């Protein structure tokens, strides 16, 4: 009888999971989504249920240097920072494998495409407008992943040494 009580207490203790104030948990029962776990102590039935924690705070992604060619055929190197947060924990876990990597890759390609649509003078003088355009495109594309882009900041625009 004592062994049964000890085993029951042990199972209950390993079933209690803590979700911090800045997180949400995505619960799966037998591999199927069954709900969002709010902050606090939550019960997970071992073997039958699993969960993934999602950090809901704003994240900063440093978009690495990207070689791009402007509309007037000048090669430039551009880098940026994207600030985003998870708006929907369920979508962030279910709809995309690695949202952090996906946002970074999408930002890189979008940045290259937008730089290719403007002249060098526009790129240098309208950095805020270009950053806003990148933000709008990335935010719209990441809505399906449960990601909300707060802002995009162009850090550096480096010209070729011969200029």
C-alpha positions as CSV (number, residue, x, y, z in Angstrom):
1,X,0.0,0.0,0.0
2,X,2.8,2.4,0.8
3,X,4.5,1.7,-2.5
4,X,1.3,2.5,-4.4
5,X,1.0,5.9,-2.5
6,X,4.7,6.7,-3.2
7,X,4.2,5.9,-6.9
8,X,1.1,8.0,-7.1
9,X,2.8,11.0,-5.4
10,X,5.8,10.5,-7.8
11,X,3.5,10.5,-10.9
12,X,1.7,13.6,-9.7
13,X,4.9,15.4,-9.0
14,X,6.3,14.7,-12.5
15,X,3.0,15.7,-14.0
16,X,3.1,19.3,-12.7
17,X,4.6,21.7,-15.1
18,X,5.3,25.4,-14.6
19,X,4.5,28.0,-17.3
20,X,6.2,31.3,-16.5
21,X,4.4,34.7,-16.8
22,X,6.0,35.5,-20.1
23,X,5.2,32.1,-21.6
24,X,2.3,30.0,-22.9
25,X,2.2,26.3,-23.3
26,X,0.9,24.4,-26.3
27,X,-0.6,21.1,-25.1
28,X,-0.8,17.9,-27.2
29,X,-2.8,14.8,-26.2
30,X,-1.8,11.7,-28.1
31,X,-0.1,14.0,-30.6
32,X,-3.1,16.2,-31.3
33,X,-3.4,19.9,-30.2
34,X,-5.7,20.1,-27.3
35,X,-5.2,23.6,-25.9
36,X,-3.2,26.5,-24.7
37,X,-1.8,26.5,-21.2
38,X,-1.7,29.8,-19.5
39,X,1.0,30.9,-16.9
40,X,1.0,29.0,-13.6
41,X,1.3,25.3,-12.6
42,X,-0.4,23.0,-15.1
43,X,-1.0,19.2,-15.0
44,X,0.3,17.1,-17.9
45,X,-0.6,13.4,-17.9
46,X,2.6,11.5,-18.6
47,X,2.7,9.3,-21.7
48,X,-0.6,10.6,-23.1
49,X,0.2,14.4,-23.1
50,X,3.1,16.6,-24.0
51,X,3.6,20.3,-24.3
52,X,5.9,23.0,-25.8
53,X,6.6,26.3,-24.1
54,X,6.5,29.4,-26.2
55,X,8.2,32.7,-25.1
56,X,5.7,35.5,-25.8
57,X,8.2,38.4,-25.2
58,X,9.6,40.6,-28.0
59,X,12.6,39.1,-29.7
60,X,15.3,40.8,-31.7
61,X,16.7,39.0,-34.8
62,X,19.9,40.3,-36.3
63,X,19.6,39.9,-40.0
64,X,23.1,39.2,-41.3
65,X,24.8,41.3,-43.9
66,X,23.1,40.8,-47.3
67,X,24.7,41.6,-50.6
68,X,22.1,43.3,-52.8
69,X,22.1,45.2,-56.1
70,X,20.1,48.4,-56.2
71,X,17.9,49.4,-59.1
72,X,20.7,51.4,-60.6
73,X,23.1,48.4,-60.5
74,X,25.2,49.3,-57.5
75,X,26.2,46.5,-55.2
76,X,25.6,47.3,-51.5
77,X,25.7,45.4,-48.3
78,X,22.7,45.9,-46.0
79,X,21.9,44.5,-42.6
80,X,19.0,45.0,-40.2
81,X,17.4,44.1,-37.0
82,X,13.8,42.8,-36.8
83,X,11.8,43.0,-33.6
84,X,8.9,40.5,-33.4
85,X,6.8,38.6,-30.9
86,X,4.6,35.5,-30.9
87,X,0.9,36.6,-31.2
88,X,-0.5,33.1,-31.4
89,X,1.3,30.3,-29.7
90,X,-0.7,27.5,-31.4
91,X,0.2,28.7,-34.9
92,X,3.8,29.3,-33.9
93,X,4.2,25.7,-32.9
94,X,1.9,24.0,-35.4
95,X,2.2,26.0,-38.6
96,X,6.0,26.4,-38.9
97,X,8.8,24.1,-37.7
98,X,11.2,26.8,-36.5
99,X,9.7,30.3,-36.4
100,X,12.9,32.0,-35.3
101,X,14.8,30.6,-38.4
102,X,11.8,31.2,-40.7
103,X,11.5,34.9,-39.7
104,X,15.2,35.4,-40.2
105,X,15.2,33.8,-43.7
106,X,12.1,35.7,-44.8
107,X,13.6,39.0,-43.6
108,X,16.8,38.3,-45.5
109,X,15.1,37.6,-48.8
110,X,12.6,40.5,-48.4
111,X,15.4,42.9,-47.6
112,X,17.3,41.9,-50.8
113,X,14.2,42.2,-52.9
114,X,13.3,45.6,-51.6
115,X,16.8,47.0,-52.0
116,X,16.7,45.8,-55.6
117,X,13.6,47.9,-56.2
118,X,15.2,51.2,-55.2
119,X,18.0,53.4,-56.4
120,X,21.1,54.0,-54.2
121,X,20.0,57.6,-53.4
122,X,16.6,56.4,-52.3
123,X,18.1,53.7,-50.2
124,X,20.4,56.1,-48.4
125,X,17.8,58.9,-47.9
126,X,14.7,56.9,-47.2
127,X,15.9,54.2,-44.8
128,X,12.9,54.5,-42.6
129,X,10.4,54.1,-45.5
130,X,12.3,51.1,-46.8
131,X,12.4,49.6,-43.3
132,X,8.6,50.1,-43.0
133,X,8.1,48.4,-46.4
134,X,10.2,45.4,-45.2
135,X,8.2,45.3,-42.0
136,X,4.9,45.3,-43.8
137,X,5.8,42.5,-46.1
138,X,7.4,40.3,-43.4
139,X,4.5,41.0,-41.0
140,X,1.9,40.0,-43.6
141,X,3.8,36.8,-44.5
142,X,4.3,35.8,-40.8
143,X,0.7,36.2,-39.8
144,X,0.0,32.6,-40.8
145,X,2.7,31.6,-38.3
146,X,1.3,33.5,-35.4
147,X,4.2,36.0,-35.5
148,X,3.7,39.8,-35.2
149,X,6.5,42.0,-36.5
150,X,6.8,45.1,-34.3
151,X,9.6,47.0,-36.2
152,X,12.4,46.6,-38.7
153,X,15.5,48.8,-38.4
154,X,18.1,49.1,-41.1
155,X,21.5,49.2,-39.3
156,X,24.1,49.6,-42.0
157,X,24.2,50.3,-45.7
158,X,27.8,49.7,-46.9
159,X,28.9,50.8,-50.3
160,X,31.6,49.1,-52.4
161,X,35.1,50.3,-51.6
162,X,35.6,51.8,-55.1
163,X,32.8,54.4,-54.5
